[in-house]
Each structure stands twice: as C-alpha cells, then as structure tokens.
Amino acid sequence: MTKLTLGTHPYLLGFDQLERLVERTAKSENGYPPYNIEQVRDNGFRITLAVAGFGEDDLSITVENRQLVVRGKQADDGADRVFLHRGIAARQFQRTFLLADGVDVAGASMENGLLHIDMARAVPDQVVQTIRINKT
C-alpha cells in the first residue's frame, strides 16, 4: 500500500512545501517560553509569550522568510550575587512561528511580564480566472 502525503496526493498540487514546513515546525518545539495563540478578530491573531524577567531591551522580534522569530537574551547581572535557590529562568531563547502568506505582524506590546504580538490576515480578493484554450 502506498502512503499518500500532501506532496503526492493527486488533488493537492504544489503543497509539498507545506508538508516540509509542518515537519520542520514539529521538530523545533522546546517549550520555553510558554505561549498562547488566540484569535482576536475574524482576521486577527495574538501570540502571548510569558517572558517574566525580560525587559523590552532584552527581546527582539523579526520576520525572516515568513517566520516570526522572537529572541530573548538577558544580561548576566548575577555574577556578584549568591543564589540559595534559582527557580526563575534566566536563559536565552528563540521561538519561531511560521506565518502563512498574507499574515503580517501588526505590532507588539509588553504588559505584566507578557509579550503580546498582534497579527492580521489580509482578506484576499476573490478572483476568477478564465483560461483560454489554444488551437494546435
């Protein structure tokens, strides 16, 4: 029996790129920092990351090749401090989210240790294209 995938299904032409994106995303999951994704409008999304201990200057948000990349790096100010217990993570991170075509980052904000990234999806125009059959 032959396994059908997105790239080989006869009715899904050109979706092999999508299959590669799904496989790459599944491999990159590490769990830190925790995050939520919510739909805030019909065509709007919000990603919220728990970034307690990080300031705005410690974070960077970029869009690289249709990937939203959030990076966090704290300056190590604990060199002269002695911790009896250190339960608050002070490590760098990189979290990526793949964005579909037409999804753009609208803005970002920080509130109470939470980083909010708002995105909007442009509504595509409904286009009907008629293909002319050439005589041979």
Accessible surface in RSA format (square Angstrom, percent):
REM  Atomic radii and reference values for relative SASA: ProtOr
REM  Chains: A
REM  Algorithm: Lee & Richards
REM  Probe-radius: 1.40
REM  Slices: 20
REM RES _ NUM      All-atoms   Total-Side   Main-Chain    Non-polar    All polar
REM                ABS   REL    ABS   REL    ABS   REL    ABS   REL    ABS   REL
RES MET A   1   244.67 126.7 152.94 101.2  91.72 218.4 128.72 109.4 115.95 153.6
RES THR A   2   117.00  83.2  95.30  96.6  21.70  51.7  63.80  85.7  53.19  80.4
RES LYS A   3   166.75  81.3 144.58  88.7  22.17  52.8  98.99  89.1  67.76  72.2
RES LEU A   4   104.89  58.4  78.83  56.4  26.06  65.5  79.00  55.5  25.89  69.7
RES THR A   5    36.81  26.2  27.41  27.8   9.40  22.4  31.63  42.5   5.18   7.8
RES LEU A   6    60.76  33.8  57.82  41.4   2.94   7.4  58.23  40.9   2.53   6.8
RES GLY A   7    35.08  43.3   0.00   N/A  35.08  43.3   5.89  16.2  29.19  65.4
RES THR A   8    88.15  62.7  65.94  66.8  22.21  52.9  72.47  97.3  15.67  23.7
RES HIS A   9    55.15  30.1  52.19  36.3   2.96   7.6  25.48  26.3  29.68  34.5
RES PRO A  10    86.23  62.8  65.46  59.7  20.77  75.5  74.17  61.2  12.06  75.0
RES TYR A  11   186.98  87.3 160.14  91.1  26.84  69.8 116.68  87.7  70.30  86.7
RES LEU A  12    60.69  33.8  59.03  42.2   1.66   4.2  59.09  41.5   1.60   4.3
RES LEU A  13   149.60  83.3 128.65  92.0  20.95  52.7 130.66  91.8  18.94  51.0
RES GLY A  14    69.32  85.5   0.00   N/A  69.32  85.5  34.04  93.4  35.27  79.0
RES PHE A  15    87.78  43.9  86.25  53.4   1.53   4.0  87.50  53.1   0.28   0.8
RES ASP A  16    64.36  45.1  63.38  63.1   0.98   2.3  19.10  45.0  45.26  45.1
RES GLN A  17    95.16  53.2  95.16  69.5   0.00   0.0  38.66  82.3  56.50  42.9
RES LEU A  18    78.53  43.7  76.63  54.8   1.90   4.8  77.35  54.3   1.18   3.2
RES GLU A  19    39.60  22.7  39.14  29.6   0.46   1.1  15.67  30.3  23.93  19.5
RES ARG A  20   132.65  55.7 128.22  65.4   4.43  10.6  68.14  93.1  64.52  39.1
RES LEU A  21    45.54  25.4  45.28  32.4   0.26   0.7  45.54  32.0   0.00   0.0
RES VAL A  22    88.17  58.0  84.57  76.6   3.59   8.7  87.29  75.8   0.87   2.4
RES GLU A  23    89.48  51.4  85.12  64.4   4.35  10.4  33.65  65.1  55.83  45.6
RES ARG A  24   117.55  49.4 113.70  58.0   3.85   9.2  64.29  87.9  53.27  32.3
RES THR A  25    61.61  43.8  57.28  58.1   4.34  10.3  58.76  78.9   2.86   4.3
RES ALA A  26    77.28  71.1  46.98  72.5  30.30  68.9  57.55  81.0  19.73  52.3
RES LYS A  27   174.59  85.2 138.32  84.9  36.27  86.4  94.03  84.6  80.55  85.8
RES SER A  28    68.35  57.8  39.34  52.5  29.00  66.8  40.76  86.8  27.59  38.7
RES GLU A  29   103.40  59.4  77.07  58.3  26.33  62.7  48.21  93.2  55.20  45.1
RES ASN A  30   106.83  73.7  69.59  67.3  37.24  89.7  39.04  94.0  67.79  65.5
RES GLY A  31    46.03  56.8   0.00   N/A  46.03  56.8  29.82  81.8  16.21  36.3
RES TYR A  32    37.61  17.6  37.51  21.3   0.10   0.3  31.50  23.7   6.12   7.5
RES PRO A  33     0.44   0.3   0.44   0.4   0.00   0.0   0.44   0.4   0.00   0.0
RES PRO A  34    78.38  57.1  72.94  66.5   5.44  19.8  78.13  64.5   0.25   1.5
RES TYR A  35    73.94  34.5  48.29  27.5  25.65  66.7  23.65  17.8  50.29  62.0
RES ASN A  36   100.91  69.6  95.92  92.7   4.99  12.0  17.69  42.6  83.21  80.4
RES ILE A  37   100.57  57.2  67.96  50.6  32.61  78.6  67.96  48.9  32.61  88.5
RES GLU A  38    83.04  47.7  76.95  58.2   6.10  14.5  28.76  55.6  54.29  44.3
RES GLN A  39   117.37  65.6  84.94  62.1  32.43  77.2  25.82  55.0  91.55  69.4
RES VAL A  40    60.34  39.7  27.85  25.2  32.50  78.3  34.83  30.3  25.52  69.2
RES ARG A  41   135.52  56.9 121.54  62.0  13.98  33.3  80.16 109.6  55.36  33.6
RES ASP A  42   129.51  90.7 112.73 112.2  16.78  39.7  29.55  69.5  99.96  99.7
RES ASN A  43    54.30  37.4  51.02  49.3   3.28   7.9  12.75  30.7  41.55  40.2
RES GLY A  44     0.00   0.0   0.00   N/A   0.00   0.0   0.00   0.0   0.00   0.0
RES PHE A  45    42.88  21.5  42.81  26.5   0.08   0.2  42.81  26.0   0.08   0.2
RES ARG A  46    67.19  28.2  67.19  34.2   0.00   0.0   2.52   3.5  64.66  39.2
RES ILE A  47     3.55   2.0   3.55   2.6   0.00   0.0   3.55   2.6   0.00   0.0
RES THR A  48    11.93   8.5  10.03  10.2   1.90   4.5   8.92  12.0   3.01   4.6
RES LEU A  49     0.00   0.0   0.00   0.0   0.00   0.0   0.00   0.0   0.00   0.0
RES ALA A  50    39.10  36.0  32.24  49.8   6.86  15.6  32.24  45.4   6.86  18.2
RES VAL A  51     1.54   1.0   0.00   0.0   1.54   3.7   1.44   1.3   0.10   0.3
RES ALA A  52    67.60  62.2  59.22  91.4   8.38  19.1  60.54  85.3   7.06  18.7
RES GLY A  53    59.90  73.9   0.00   N/A  59.90  73.9  30.96  85.0  28.94  64.8
RES PHE A  54    10.59   5.3   0.53   0.3  10.06  26.2   1.72   1.0   8.87  25.4
RES GLY A  55    32.67  40.3   0.00   N/A  32.67  40.3  30.61  84.0   2.06   4.6
RES GLU A  56   127.13  73.0 108.96  82.4  18.16  43.2  35.38  68.4  91.75  74.9
RES ASP A  57   148.53 104.0 113.94 113.4  34.58  81.8  38.33  90.2 110.19 109.9
RES ASP A  58    42.88  30.0  34.01  33.8   8.87  21.0   4.23   9.9  38.65  38.6
RES LEU A  59    23.55  13.1   5.41   3.9  18.14  45.6   6.46   4.5  17.09  46.0
RES SER A  60    50.65  42.8  44.30  59.1   6.35  14.6  43.49  92.6   7.16  10.0
RES ILE A  61    57.00  32.4  28.43  21.2  28.57  68.9  28.43  20.5  28.57  77.5
RES THR A  62    53.13  37.8  47.02  47.7   6.11  14.6  53.09  71.3   0.04   0.1
RES VAL A  63    72.36  47.6  42.20  38.2  30.16  72.7  42.20  36.7  30.16  81.8
RES GLU A  64    75.73  43.5  69.55  52.6   6.18  14.7  39.21  75.8  36.52  29.8
RES ASN A  65   142.86  98.5 111.31 107.6  31.55  76.0  30.33  73.0 112.53 108.8
RES ARG A  66    84.38  35.4  81.95  41.8   2.44   5.8  54.68  74.7  29.70  18.0
RES GLN A  67    37.60  21.0  37.60  27.5   0.00   0.0   1.04   2.2  36.56  27.7
RES LEU A  68     0.00   0.0   0.00   0.0   0.00   0.0   0.00   0.0   0.00   0.0
RES VAL A  69     4.63   3.0   4.44   4.0   0.18   0.4   4.44   3.9   0.18   0.5
RES VAL A  70     0.00   0.0   0.00   0.0   0.00   0.0   0.00   0.0   0.00   0.0
RES ARG A  71    84.01  35.3  83.24  42.4   0.77   1.8  40.68  55.6  43.33  26.3
RES GLY A  72     1.87   2.3   0.00   N/A   1.87   2.3   0.57   1.6   1.30   2.9
RES LYS A  73   144.12  70.3 136.31  83.6   7.81  18.6  80.92  72.8  63.20  67.3
RES GLN A  74    41.24  23.1  23.11  16.9  18.14  43.2  10.68  22.7  30.57  23.2
RES ALA A  75    88.51  81.4  63.97  98.7  24.54  55.8  74.63 105.1  13.89  36.8
RES ASP A  76   117.32  82.2  84.53  84.1  32.79  77.5  41.56  97.8  75.76  75.6
RES ASP A  77   100.56  70.4  84.25  83.9  16.32  38.6  43.67 102.8  56.89  56.7
RES GLY A  78    12.02  14.8   0.00   N/A  12.02  14.8   1.95   5.4  10.06  22.5
RES ALA A  79    96.44  88.7  55.66  85.9  40.78  92.8  65.84  92.7  30.60  81.0
RES ASP A  80   130.27  91.3  94.61  94.2  35.66  84.3  50.43 118.7  79.84  79.6
RES ARG A  81   128.25  53.8 111.00  56.6  17.25  41.1  43.48  59.4  84.77  51.4
RES VAL A  82   135.67  89.3 105.47  95.5  30.20  72.8 108.44  94.2  27.22  73.8
RES PHE A  83    80.49  40.3  51.92  32.2  28.57  74.3  54.64  33.1  25.85  74.0
RES LEU A  84   180.70 100.6 141.03 100.9  39.66  99.7 144.25 101.3  36.45  98.1
RES HIS A  85   154.03  84.2 130.18  90.5  23.84  61.0  98.49 101.5  55.54  64.6
RES ARG A  86   119.61  50.2  85.82  43.7  33.79  80.5  42.27  57.8  77.34  46.9
RES GLY A  87    60.40  74.5   0.00   N/A  60.40  74.5  24.79  68.0  35.61  79.7
RES ILE A  88   132.06  75.2 124.86  93.0   7.20  17.4 128.87  92.8   3.19   8.7
RES ALA A  89    40.03  36.8  22.68  35.0  17.35  39.5  33.59  47.3   6.44  17.1
RES ALA A  90    50.45  46.4  18.97  29.3  31.48  71.6  19.86  28.0  30.60  81.1
RES ARG A  91   129.59  54.4 123.54  63.0   6.04  14.4  56.35  77.0  73.24  44.4
RES GLN A  92   120.93  67.6 103.55  75.7  17.38  41.4  33.03  70.3  87.89  66.7
RES PHE A  93    15.43   7.7   1.79   1.1  13.63  35.5  11.33   6.9   4.10  11.7
RES GLN A  94    96.79  54.1  77.18  56.4  19.62  46.7  21.79  46.4  75.00  56.9
RES ARG A  95    11.67   4.9   9.82   5.0   1.84   4.4   6.11   8.3   5.56   3.4
RES THR A  96    43.91  31.2  27.10  27.5  16.81  40.1  11.26  15.1  32.65  49.4
RES PHE A  97    22.90  11.5  18.09  11.2   4.81  12.5  22.90  13.9   0.00   0.0
RES LEU A  98    60.60  33.8  32.75  23.4  27.85  70.0  32.85  23.1  27.75  74.7
RES LEU A  99    18.98  10.6   7.93   5.7  11.05  27.8   9.85   6.9   9.13  24.6
RES ALA A 100    64.71  59.5  48.64  75.1  16.07  36.6  59.64  84.0   5.07  13.4
RES ASP A 101   126.29  88.5 104.10 103.6  22.19  52.5  38.98  91.7  87.31  87.1
RES GLY A 102    33.73  41.6   0.00   N/A  33.73  41.6  25.50  70.0   8.23  18.4
RES VAL A 103     8.76   5.8   8.52   7.7   0.24   0.6   8.52   7.4   0.24   0.7
RES ASP A 104    83.20  58.3  80.45  80.1   2.75   6.5  29.39  69.2  53.81  53.7
RES VAL A 105    49.63  32.7  21.06  19.1  28.57  68.9  21.06  18.3  28.57  77.5
RES ALA A 106    73.30  67.4  30.00  46.3  43.30  98.5  39.82  56.1  33.48  88.7
RES GLY A 107    31.35  38.7   0.00   N/A  31.35  38.7  31.22  85.7   0.13   0.3
RES ALA A 108    55.71  51.2  17.51  27.0  38.20  86.9  18.87  26.6  36.84  97.6
RES SER A 109    55.80  47.2  46.69  62.3   9.11  21.0  46.34  98.7   9.46  13.2
RES MET A 110    51.80  26.8  23.46  15.5  28.34  67.5  23.50  20.0  28.29  37.5
RES GLU A 111   101.72  58.4  94.71  71.7   7.01  16.7  34.09  65.9  67.63  55.2
RES ASN A 112   142.50  98.3  98.72  95.4  43.78 105.4  38.44  92.5 104.07 100.6
RES GLY A 113    26.79  33.0   0.00   N/A  26.79  33.0  15.42  42.3  11.38  25.5
RES LEU A 114    67.33  37.5  67.33  48.2   0.00   0.0  67.33  47.3   0.00   0.0
RES LEU A 115     5.86   3.3   5.86   4.2   0.00   0.0   5.86   4.1   0.00   0.0
RES HIS A 116    17.68   9.7  17.65  12.3   0.04   0.1  15.43  15.9   2.25   2.6
RES ILE A 117     0.00   0.0   0.00   0.0   0.00   0.0   0.00   0.0   0.00   0.0
RES ASP A 118    33.75  23.6  33.75  33.6   0.00   0.0  10.26  24.1  23.49  23.4
RES MET A 119     7.11   3.7   7.11   4.7   0.00   0.0   6.68   5.7   0.43   0.6
RES ALA A 120    37.97  34.9  36.46  56.3   1.51   3.4  36.46  51.3   1.51   4.0
RES ARG A 121   102.78  43.2  97.13  49.5   5.64  13.4  22.58  30.9  80.19  48.6
RES ALA A 122    66.33  61.0  49.75  76.8  16.59  37.7  60.44  85.1   5.89  15.6
RES VAL A 123   107.88  71.0  84.64  76.6  23.24  56.0  85.99  74.7  21.89  59.4
RES PRO A 124    97.05  70.7  82.53  75.2  14.52  52.8  92.63  76.5   4.42  27.5
RES ASP A 125   126.21  88.4 103.79 103.3  22.42  53.0  28.08  66.1  98.13  97.9
RES GLN A 126   170.56  95.4 139.56 102.0  31.00  73.8  61.40 130.7 109.16  82.8
RES VAL A 127   121.69  80.1  87.27  79.0  34.42  83.0  90.18  78.4  31.52  85.5
RES VAL A 128   142.56  93.8 111.18 100.6  31.39  75.6 114.22  99.2  28.34  76.9
RES GLN A 129   139.05  77.8 111.53  81.5  27.53  65.5  32.47  69.1 106.59  80.8
RES THR A 130   126.83  90.2  97.11  98.5  29.72  70.8  72.81  97.8  54.02  81.7
RES ILE A 131   126.13  71.8 107.04  79.7  19.09  46.0 108.48  78.1  17.66  47.9
RES ARG A 132   194.25  81.6 172.79  88.1  21.46  51.1  75.61 103.3 118.64  71.9
RES ILE A 133   158.20  90.0 136.46 101.7  21.74  52.4 140.20 101.0  17.99  48.8
RES ASN A 134   101.78  70.2  86.38  83.5  15.40  37.1  24.53  59.0  77.26  74.7
RES LYS A 135   203.17  99.1 169.98 104.3  33.19  79.0 118.95 107.1  84.22  89.7
RES THR A 136   180.62 128.5 103.67 105.1  76.95 183.4 104.43 140.3  76.20 115.2
END  Absolute sums over single chains surface
CHAIN  1 A    10827.3       8379.3       2448.0       6033.0       4794.3
END  Absolute sums over all chains
TOTAL         10827.3       8379.3       2448.0       6033.0       4794.3
